[in-house]
Amino acid sequence: MNSIKTKITMLTVCAAIISAGIAAAIGVISIRNIGRSDADKMLLLLCRTGEYHLDSYFESVEQSVETVAGLVQEGLEGVPYEQLGNQVERSRSLFGNAALQTAGVLTYYFRVDPEVTDTTKGFWYTNLDGRGFTEHEVTDISLYDTNDVTRLVWFTVPKATGKAIWLPPYITDNLDVRVISYNVPIYWDGRFLGVIGIEIDYETVVREVSDIRLYDHGYAFITDDKGKLIYHPYLDVSGQKENREEAPEGLIDEETYIHYTYRNQQKLGVWLPLSNGMRLFVAVPSAELNNEWLRMIREVLAVSTFVLLVVSILAMRYADHLTKPLLELTAAAEQVDRGNYDLVLHYGRKDEVGALTGTFKRLVEHLREHISDLNERVYIDALTSVRNKGAYADAIQELQDQRDLPGEEPVFGVGVFDCDNLKTINDRYGHDKGDEYLKAASGLICRVFSRSPVYRIGGDEFAVILEGEDYENREELLRQFEEAQKEICKKAENEWQKVSVTAGIAVFDPEQDLYVIDTMRRADKMMYHNKRLRKTLRGCEGNE
């Protein structure tokens, strides 16, 4: 017959086994859920960031075209038929200025329907080599049926729909390049007169999308609203052939998060609609997303097995001494399960229970350091060590949340900085020198705006959120920033050491800025204005 001591020992051991199993199961489930939740959030954040940049670009194209169209439409009111040609000609310089201020524009045009007049055809300007716009011979529209929407889609579709419209990528008949166009119909005395439009370089959109990366094998791609692939990094989209490969099965879904299979690989994707009707997807192999939390689970299971073994041995020898410290450890495990790693364990005797307590402490410290390291990798730019686009998006959202609360409006400013010569340095001296140039530019921004968080929001673009003293002294800091650049250029021995950064600062105005992000957009516009001004001044100095 077993002794009381044996029964108590067996009961303690059984209780330890059951407790360890439950704790391990809770830990496994918690780590799995946290890992999946964090992965979903990172994917969505990356997709939202890409959506913002693409929509900002598409909106700039729309604004350019609609501004010109509005002025042309206004000028046509009450104009007699004999003066239609003069009104079309007046729009040339106006349209040219708008196209120059819009990135990625390959062509712009104002074409007149030959059914209205056969004397005024309009104009077409192209910039295929990046040296400036030159007038191109216009397509003879009279050779086509302008009511057939399968031909000359840039002209016939706006005419048929009567609405401004984005067209999916197509190969231009005359230039043989892939473009995406935005077209606005123009009317004269209630009658369709023609189309004003801009064709942007398809590769401009491709470059923006290809920069979206997550983990080792994550990527972004674009489809239309029917699921046809418009851009995918693993497809041939050189612009010379139409891409007719259909989207993978399971990709088209109304849910934001989707699971699908591509090339025999399970993937998790997130998609958001773009303002021009396309869809932006960010996808990562499911196995790559799961590796991190699976590894943590294996570690937890391994440590749990070890802890269980130690507890079982100690329970058989010191059952009466283990009650109190084991209760303390159980409470600590519950705190860890809730995500609280700031624990204080009082048991410090140099025995088996003390060893168990120490092991648990090291495990918690390991988990704390691991989670801290994971957060740092997600929100810190690897090259410059400043905060990245994800951290910037969070900061903007925090300011927006603050503004949405009742009470006083937040007081802040946004500075946007763009490195002027990065492409030249990369081309002439290599990307390693370009990286040194970016680090030097980042260091200068951090040094001058030392009391404000600095973010890298693009390849050669940084942002600063100004609050407190830096906000009050923003003009003086901007002057110091310019002086510091001059001093660096004087002392620099190599071209890649000559830091040249254009800055633009905007102050949040609650009456002007409906959303916090509007302040950032104004700062971005100011930066590009200053960049153009600096180029103009350098040109004037060269003439002198």
C-alpha positions as CSV (number, residue, x, y, z in Angstrom):
1,M,0.0,0.0,0.0
2,N,1.4,3.4,-0.9
3,S,2.3,5.7,1.8
4,I,0.7,9.1,2.4
5,K,4.0,10.7,1.3
6,T,3.9,8.8,-1.9
7,K,0.2,9.7,-2.5
8,I,1.0,13.4,-1.9
9,T,4.0,13.2,-4.1
10,M,2.0,11.5,-6.9
11,L,-0.8,14.0,-6.5
12,T,1.7,16.9,-6.6
13,V,3.4,15.4,-9.6
14,C,0.1,14.8,-11.4
15,A,-1.0,18.4,-10.5
16,A,2.4,19.7,-11.8
17,I,2.0,17.7,-15.1
18,I,-1.6,19.0,-15.6
19,S,-0.7,22.6,-14.7
20,A,2.4,22.6,-17.0
21,G,0.3,21.1,-19.8
22,I,-2.4,23.8,-19.4
23,A,0.2,26.6,-19.2
24,A,2.0,25.3,-22.3
25,A,-1.3,25.0,-24.2
26,I,-2.3,28.5,-23.2
27,G,1.1,29.8,-24.1
28,V,1.0,28.0,-27.5
29,I,-2.4,29.4,-28.3
30,S,-1.5,32.9,-27.0
31,I,1.7,33.0,-29.0
32,R,0.0,31.7,-32.1
33,N,-2.8,34.3,-31.9
34,I,-0.4,37.2,-31.1
35,G,1.8,36.1,-34.0
36,R,-1.0,36.0,-36.5
37,S,-2.5,39.2,-35.2
38,D,0.8,41.1,-35.5
39,A,1.4,39.7,-39.0
40,D,-2.1,40.8,-40.1
41,K,-1.5,44.3,-38.7
42,M,1.9,44.6,-40.4
43,L,0.4,43.6,-43.7
44,L,-2.5,46.0,-43.5
45,L,-0.2,48.8,-42.4
46,L,2.2,48.2,-45.3
47,C,-0.8,48.1,-47.7
48,R,-2.3,51.3,-46.3
49,T,1.1,53.0,-46.7
50,G,1.4,51.9,-50.3
51,E,-2.3,52.9,-50.9
52,Y,-1.6,56.4,-49.6
53,H,1.4,56.9,-51.8
54,L,-0.3,55.6,-55.0
55,D,-3.5,57.5,-54.3
56,S,-1.5,60.7,-53.7
57,Y,0.2,60.2,-57.0
58,F,-3.1,59.4,-58.9
59,E,-4.8,62.4,-57.2
60,S,-2.0,64.7,-58.4
61,V,-2.6,63.5,-62.0
62,E,-6.3,64.0,-61.6
63,Q,-5.8,67.5,-60.2
64,S,-3.6,68.5,-63.1
65,V,-6.0,67.2,-65.7
66,E,-9.1,68.5,-64.0
67,T,-7.6,71.9,-63.4
68,V,-6.8,72.4,-67.1
69,A,-10.2,70.9,-68.1
70,G,-12.0,73.3,-65.8
71,L,-10.2,76.3,-67.2
72,V,-10.8,75.2,-70.7
73,Q,-14.4,74.4,-70.1
74,E,-14.9,77.8,-68.5
75,G,-13.2,79.5,-71.5
76,L,-15.5,77.7,-74.0
77,E,-18.7,79.2,-72.5
78,G,-20.4,81.4,-75.1
79,V,-17.5,81.0,-77.7
80,P,-18.8,81.0,-81.3
81,Y,-17.8,78.1,-83.7
82,E,-15.2,80.3,-85.5
83,Q,-13.2,80.8,-82.3
84,L,-13.0,77.2,-81.2
85,G,-9.6,76.8,-82.7
86,N,-8.3,79.8,-80.8
87,Q,-9.6,78.5,-77.5
88,V,-7.9,75.1,-78.1
89,E,-4.6,76.8,-78.8
90,R,-4.8,78.9,-75.6
91,S,-4.7,75.8,-73.6
92,R,-1.3,74.6,-74.8
93,S,0.9,76.5,-72.4
94,L,-1.5,76.0,-69.5
95,F,-1.5,72.3,-70.0
96,G,2.3,72.2,-70.5
97,N,2.9,73.8,-67.1
98,A,0.5,71.4,-65.4
99,A,2.2,68.4,-67.0
100,L,5.7,69.5,-66.0
101,Q,4.6,69.7,-62.4
102,T,3.2,66.2,-62.4
103,A,5.7,63.3,-62.0
104,G,5.8,60.4,-64.5
105,V,3.8,62.1,-67.3
106,L,4.7,60.7,-70.7
107,T,2.1,62.5,-72.9
108,Y,-0.6,65.1,-72.6
109,Y,-3.2,66.0,-75.2
110,F,-6.3,67.9,-76.1
111,R,-8.0,66.2,-79.0
112,V,-11.1,67.5,-80.8
113,D,-13.9,65.3,-82.2
114,P,-13.9,65.5,-86.0
115,E,-17.7,65.3,-85.9
116,V,-17.6,68.8,-84.4
117,T,-15.0,70.4,-86.6
118,D,-12.5,69.1,-89.1
119,T,-10.3,72.2,-89.0
120,T,-9.2,72.0,-85.4
121,K,-7.5,68.7,-84.4
122,G,-6.0,69.7,-81.1
123,F,-2.4,68.8,-80.0
124,W,-0.4,66.0,-78.5
125,Y,2.9,66.4,-76.6
126,T,5.3,63.6,-75.6
127,N,8.3,63.2,-73.3
128,L,9.7,59.8,-73.8
129,D,13.4,60.5,-73.2
130,G,12.9,62.7,-70.1
131,R,14.4,65.7,-71.8
132,G,11.2,67.7,-72.0
133,F,7.9,67.7,-73.9
134,T,7.8,68.1,-77.7
135,E,4.8,68.2,-79.9
136,H,4.0,64.9,-81.7
137,E,2.0,64.4,-84.8
138,V,-1.6,63.7,-83.7
139,T,-3.5,60.5,-84.5
140,D,-6.0,61.0,-87.3
141,I,-9.2,60.4,-85.4
142,S,-11.3,60.8,-88.5
143,L,-10.1,57.3,-89.6
144,Y,-11.9,55.7,-86.7
145,D,-15.5,55.4,-85.5
146,T,-15.5,57.6,-82.4
147,N,-18.5,55.7,-81.1
148,D,-16.6,52.4,-81.1
149,V,-15.2,52.0,-77.5
150,T,-12.9,49.1,-78.5
151,R,-10.6,51.5,-80.5
152,L,-8.9,54.7,-79.3
153,V,-10.2,54.0,-75.8
154,W,-8.6,57.1,-74.4
155,F,-11.0,59.1,-76.6
156,T,-14.0,56.9,-77.2
157,V,-14.6,55.8,-73.6
158,P,-14.9,59.3,-72.1
159,K,-17.1,60.3,-75.0
160,A,-19.4,57.3,-74.5
161,T,-19.6,57.6,-70.7
162,G,-19.5,61.4,-70.4
163,K,-17.3,61.1,-67.3
164,A,-13.7,61.6,-66.3
165,I,-12.2,58.2,-66.3
166,W,-9.0,56.2,-65.5
167,L,-8.2,53.6,-68.1
168,P,-6.3,50.4,-67.2
169,P,-2.8,50.0,-68.7
170,Y,-2.6,49.8,-72.5
171,I,0.0,50.0,-75.3
172,T,-0.2,53.2,-77.2
173,D,-0.7,52.7,-80.9
174,N,1.8,55.2,-82.1
175,L,4.5,55.1,-79.3
176,D,4.4,51.4,-78.5
177,V,4.8,52.0,-74.7
178,R,2.6,50.9,-71.8
179,V,0.7,53.8,-70.2
180,I,-2.1,54.5,-67.7
181,S,-4.2,57.4,-68.7
182,Y,-6.7,59.8,-67.0
183,N,-9.1,61.5,-69.4
184,V,-11.8,64.2,-69.0
185,P,-14.5,64.9,-71.7
186,I,-14.9,68.6,-72.8
187,Y,-18.2,70.0,-73.9
188,W,-19.1,73.1,-76.0
189,D,-22.6,74.4,-75.8
190,G,-23.8,71.1,-74.4
191,R,-22.2,69.1,-77.2
192,F,-19.2,66.8,-76.8
193,L,-16.1,68.6,-78.1
194,G,-13.2,66.4,-77.3
195,V,-10.9,64.9,-74.6
196,I,-8.2,66.4,-72.4
197,G,-6.0,63.7,-70.9
198,I,-2.6,62.7,-69.5
199,E,-0.8,59.4,-70.0
200,I,1.5,58.5,-67.2
201,D,4.4,56.0,-67.4
202,Y,3.3,52.5,-66.3
203,E,6.8,52.0,-64.9
204,T,6.3,54.9,-62.4
205,V,3.5,52.9,-60.8
206,V,5.6,49.7,-61.0
207,R,8.5,51.3,-59.2
208,E,6.2,52.5,-56.3
209,V,4.6,49.0,-56.0
210,S,7.9,47.1,-56.2
211,D,9.3,49.0,-53.3
212,I,6.7,47.5,-51.0
213,R,8.4,44.5,-49.3
214,L,7.8,42.5,-46.1
215,Y,9.9,39.7,-44.7
216,D,12.1,37.9,-47.2
217,H,9.6,36.9,-49.9
218,G,6.7,39.2,-49.4
219,Y,5.7,41.5,-52.3
220,A,3.0,43.8,-53.7
221,F,1.0,43.6,-56.9
222,I,-2.0,45.3,-58.6
223,T,-5.1,43.9,-60.3
224,D,-8.1,45.6,-61.8
225,D,-11.5,45.2,-60.1
226,K,-12.3,42.1,-62.1
227,G,-9.1,40.2,-61.0
228,K,-6.9,40.7,-64.1
229,L,-3.3,41.1,-63.1
230,I,-2.0,44.6,-64.0
231,Y,1.4,44.2,-62.3
232,H,3.1,41.3,-60.5
233,P,6.8,41.1,-59.8
234,Y,7.0,37.5,-61.1
235,L,5.3,38.2,-64.5
236,D,6.8,39.8,-67.6
237,V,5.4,43.3,-67.6
238,S,8.0,45.0,-69.7
239,G,5.4,47.1,-71.4
240,Q,5.8,45.6,-74.9
241,K,3.2,42.8,-74.5
242,E,-0.3,42.7,-73.0
243,N,-0.4,40.7,-69.8
244,R,-3.3,38.3,-69.9
245,E,-2.5,36.0,-67.0
246,E,-5.4,35.8,-64.7
247,A,-5.2,36.3,-60.9
248,P,-4.7,33.1,-58.7
249,E,-7.8,31.4,-57.6
250,G,-9.2,32.8,-54.3
251,L,-7.6,36.2,-54.8
252,I,-10.9,38.1,-55.7
253,D,-12.8,38.4,-52.4
254,E,-14.6,41.1,-50.6
255,E,-12.8,40.4,-47.4
256,T,-9.7,42.5,-46.7
257,Y,-7.6,39.5,-45.6
258,I,-7.5,36.7,-48.1
259,H,-5.8,33.2,-48.2
260,Y,-4.9,31.9,-51.6
261,T,-2.5,29.6,-53.5
262,Y,0.0,30.8,-56.0
263,R,2.6,28.5,-57.7
264,N,1.8,25.8,-55.2
265,Q,2.5,28.1,-52.2
266,Q,0.0,29.1,-49.6
267,K,-0.1,32.9,-49.1
268,L,-1.8,35.4,-46.9
269,G,-2.7,38.7,-48.6
270,V,-4.3,42.0,-47.8
271,W,-5.9,44.3,-50.4
272,L,-7.2,47.8,-50.5
273,P,-9.0,49.7,-53.3
274,L,-7.1,52.5,-55.1
275,S,-8.7,55.7,-56.2
276,N,-8.4,54.9,-59.9
277,G,-10.4,51.6,-59.6
278,M,-7.5,49.2,-59.3
279,R,-6.6,47.1,-56.2
280,L,-3.4,47.0,-54.3
281,F,-2.4,43.7,-52.8
282,V,0.4,42.9,-50.3
283,A,1.1,39.1,-50.0
284,V,3.5,37.0,-47.9
285,P,4.0,33.2,-47.9
286,S,2.0,31.8,-45.0
287,A,5.0,29.6,-44.0
288,E,7.2,32.7,-43.6
289,L,4.6,34.4,-41.4
290,N,4.2,31.3,-39.3
291,N,8.0,30.6,-38.8
292,E,8.4,33.3,-36.1
293,W,5.6,32.2,-33.8
294,L,6.2,28.5,-34.5
295,R,9.8,28.9,-33.3
296,M,8.6,30.7,-30.2
297,I,6.2,27.9,-29.5
298,R,8.9,25.3,-29.9
299,E,11.0,27.2,-27.4
300,V,8.1,27.5,-25.0
301,L,7.4,23.8,-25.3
302,A,11.1,22.9,-24.8
303,V,11.4,25.1,-21.8
304,S,8.0,23.9,-20.5
305,T,9.2,20.3,-20.8
306,F,12.4,21.2,-18.9
307,V,10.5,23.0,-16.2
308,L,8.0,20.1,-15.9
309,L,10.9,17.7,-15.4
310,V,12.5,19.8,-12.8
311,V,9.2,20.4,-10.9
312,S,8.5,16.7,-11.0
313,I,11.9,15.8,-9.4
314,L,11.6,18.5,-6.8
315,A,8.0,17.5,-6.0
316,M,9.1,13.9,-5.2
317,R,11.8,15.2,-2.8
318,Y,10.4,18.3,-1.4
319,A,6.6,18.3,-1.8
320,D,5.9,20.1,1.4
321,H,8.4,22.9,0.6
322,L,7.3,23.5,-3.0
323,T,3.7,24.7,-2.3
324,K,4.4,28.4,-1.7
325,P,7.1,29.0,-4.5
326,L,5.0,27.0,-7.0
327,L,2.0,29.2,-6.3
328,E,4.2,32.2,-6.9
329,L,5.4,30.8,-10.2
330,T,1.9,30.0,-11.2
331,A,0.8,33.5,-10.6
332,A,3.9,34.8,-12.6
333,A,3.0,32.5,-15.5
334,E,-0.5,34.0,-15.5
335,Q,1.0,37.4,-15.7
336,V,3.2,36.4,-18.7
337,D,0.1,34.9,-20.4
338,R,-1.6,38.3,-20.0
339,G,1.5,40.0,-21.6
340,N,2.9,41.4,-18.3
341,Y,6.7,40.6,-18.2
342,D,7.6,43.0,-15.3
343,L,7.6,40.3,-12.7
344,V,9.1,40.1,-9.2
345,L,9.8,36.6,-7.8
346,H,10.8,36.6,-4.1
347,Y,11.9,33.0,-3.7
348,G,15.7,33.1,-3.7
349,R,17.0,30.0,-1.9
350,K,19.8,28.1,-3.5
351,D,17.8,24.9,-4.1
352,E,15.9,23.2,-6.9
353,V,12.9,25.6,-6.5
354,G,15.3,28.5,-6.7
355,A,16.8,27.0,-9.9
356,L,13.3,26.7,-11.4
357,T,12.6,30.3,-10.4
358,G,15.8,31.5,-12.1
359,T,15.0,29.6,-15.3
360,F,11.5,31.2,-15.4
361,K,13.1,34.6,-15.0
362,R,15.5,34.0,-17.8
363,L,12.7,32.8,-20.0
364,V,10.6,35.9,-19.3
365,E,13.6,38.1,-20.0
366,H,14.3,36.2,-23.2
367,L,10.7,36.7,-24.3
368,R,10.8,40.4,-23.3
369,E,14.0,41.0,-25.3
370,H,12.7,39.0,-28.2
371,I,9.4,41.0,-28.4
372,S,11.4,44.3,-28.0
373,D,13.7,43.3,-30.8
374,L,10.8,42.3,-33.0
375,N,9.1,45.7,-32.4
376,E,12.4,47.5,-33.1
377,R,12.9,45.7,-36.4
378,V,9.4,46.5,-37.5
379,Y,9.5,50.3,-36.7
380,I,13.2,51.2,-37.2
381,D,14.8,51.8,-40.6
382,A,17.7,49.3,-41.0
383,L,20.0,51.7,-42.9
384,T,19.7,55.0,-41.1
385,S,18.4,53.8,-37.7
386,V,15.7,56.4,-37.7
387,R,12.0,55.5,-37.5
388,N,10.5,54.0,-40.7
389,K,7.3,54.6,-42.6
390,G,5.3,52.3,-40.3
391,A,6.3,54.4,-37.3
392,Y,5.4,57.5,-39.3
393,A,2.0,56.2,-40.1
394,D,1.4,55.4,-36.5
395,A,2.5,58.9,-35.4
396,I,0.2,60.6,-37.9
397,Q,-2.7,58.4,-36.7
398,E,-2.0,59.4,-33.1
399,L,-2.1,63.1,-34.0
400,Q,-5.3,62.4,-35.9
401,D,-6.8,60.6,-32.9
402,Q,-5.8,63.5,-30.7
403,R,-7.5,66.0,-33.0
404,D,-10.7,63.9,-33.1
405,L,-11.0,64.2,-29.3
406,P,-12.9,67.2,-27.9
407,G,-10.8,70.0,-26.6
408,E,-7.9,72.0,-27.9
409,E,-6.4,71.3,-31.3
410,P,-2.9,69.8,-31.4
411,V,0.0,72.2,-32.1
412,F,2.6,70.8,-34.4
413,G,4.3,71.1,-37.7
414,V,5.6,68.6,-40.3
415,G,9.0,68.9,-42.1
416,V,9.6,66.9,-45.3
417,F,13.2,66.5,-46.5
418,D,14.4,65.1,-49.9
419,C,18.0,64.2,-50.7
420,D,18.9,66.1,-53.9
421,N,21.7,64.1,-55.5
422,L,21.2,60.5,-54.4
423,K,20.5,59.1,-57.9
424,T,23.7,60.8,-59.3
425,I,25.8,59.4,-56.4
426,N,24.4,55.9,-56.9
427,D,25.0,56.0,-60.6
428,R,28.5,57.5,-60.4
429,Y,30.0,56.0,-57.2
430,G,27.8,53.0,-56.4
431,H,25.0,52.3,-53.9
432,D,27.4,51.9,-51.0
433,K,28.4,55.5,-51.4
434,G,24.7,56.4,-51.8
435,D,24.0,54.6,-48.5
436,E,26.8,56.7,-46.8
437,Y,25.2,59.8,-48.3
438,L,21.7,58.8,-46.9
439,K,23.3,58.2,-43.4
440,A,25.0,61.6,-43.5
441,A,21.8,63.3,-44.5
442,S,19.8,61.4,-41.8
443,G,22.4,62.3,-39.2
444,L,22.3,66.0,-40.1
445,I,18.5,66.1,-39.8
446,C,18.7,64.3,-36.4
447,R,21.4,66.7,-35.2
448,V,19.6,69.9,-36.1
449,F,16.0,68.7,-35.1
450,S,17.3,66.9,-32.1
451,R,14.1,67.2,-30.0
452,S,11.8,65.8,-32.7
453,P,11.3,62.3,-34.1
454,V,12.8,61.7,-37.5
455,Y,11.3,59.2,-40.0
456,R,12.6,57.8,-43.3
457,I,9.4,57.6,-45.4
458,G,11.0,56.9,-48.8
459,G,14.2,55.9,-50.5
460,D,15.6,59.4,-50.2
461,E,12.9,61.2,-48.3
462,F,12.6,61.9,-44.6
463,A,10.0,63.5,-42.3
464,V,10.1,65.3,-38.9
465,I,7.1,66.0,-36.7
466,L,7.8,69.3,-34.9
467,E,6.4,69.9,-31.4
468,G,7.5,71.9,-28.4
469,E,10.7,73.8,-28.7
470,D,11.5,72.6,-32.2
471,Y,8.1,73.8,-33.3
472,E,8.6,77.2,-31.8
473,N,12.1,77.5,-33.3
474,R,11.3,75.9,-36.6
475,E,12.5,78.9,-38.7
476,E,15.8,79.2,-36.8
477,L,16.3,75.5,-37.1
478,L,15.7,75.6,-40.8
479,R,18.3,78.3,-41.1
480,Q,20.7,76.3,-39.1
481,F,20.0,73.3,-41.3
482,E,21.0,75.2,-44.4
483,E,24.1,76.6,-42.8
484,A,25.1,73.1,-41.6
485,Q,24.8,71.8,-45.2
486,K,27.1,74.6,-46.4
487,E,29.7,73.7,-43.7
488,I,29.6,70.1,-44.6
489,C,30.1,70.8,-48.3
490,K,33.1,73.0,-47.6
491,K,34.8,70.3,-45.6
492,A,33.8,67.3,-47.7
493,E,36.6,65.7,-49.7
494,N,34.3,63.5,-51.8
495,E,31.1,64.1,-53.8
496,W,29.1,61.6,-51.7
497,Q,30.0,63.5,-48.5
498,K,28.5,66.8,-49.8
499,V,25.0,66.6,-48.2
500,S,22.4,68.5,-50.1
501,V,18.8,68.2,-48.7
502,T,15.8,70.2,-49.7
503,A,13.3,70.9,-46.9
504,G,9.7,71.9,-46.7
505,I,7.8,72.7,-43.5
506,A,4.1,73.1,-43.0
507,V,2.3,74.1,-39.7
508,F,-1.0,72.3,-38.8
509,D,-3.9,74.7,-39.5
510,P,-7.2,73.2,-38.2
511,E,-9.2,75.5,-40.5
512,Q,-7.3,74.5,-43.6
513,D,-6.4,70.8,-42.8
514,L,-9.4,68.5,-42.6
515,Y,-7.0,65.7,-41.7
516,V,-3.6,65.7,-40.1
517,I,-2.2,64.1,-43.3
518,D,-3.1,67.2,-45.2
519,T,-0.4,69.0,-43.3
520,M,2.1,66.5,-44.5
521,R,0.9,67.0,-48.1
522,R,1.4,70.7,-47.8
523,A,4.9,70.2,-46.4
524,D,5.6,67.9,-49.3
525,K,4.4,70.5,-51.8
526,M,6.5,73.1,-50.1
527,M,9.6,70.9,-50.3
528,Y,9.1,70.4,-54.0
529,H,8.5,74.1,-54.4
530,N,11.8,74.8,-52.6
531,K,13.5,72.1,-54.7
532,R,12.4,73.8,-57.9
533,L,13.5,77.2,-56.5
534,R,16.9,75.8,-55.6
535,K,17.3,74.5,-59.1
536,T,16.3,77.8,-60.6
537,L,18.7,79.7,-58.4
538,R,21.6,77.4,-59.3
539,G,20.7,77.9,-63.0
540,C,20.8,81.7,-62.5
541,E,24.2,81.5,-60.8
542,G,25.5,79.4,-63.7
543,N,24.4,82.1,-66.2
544,E,26.1,84.8,-64.2
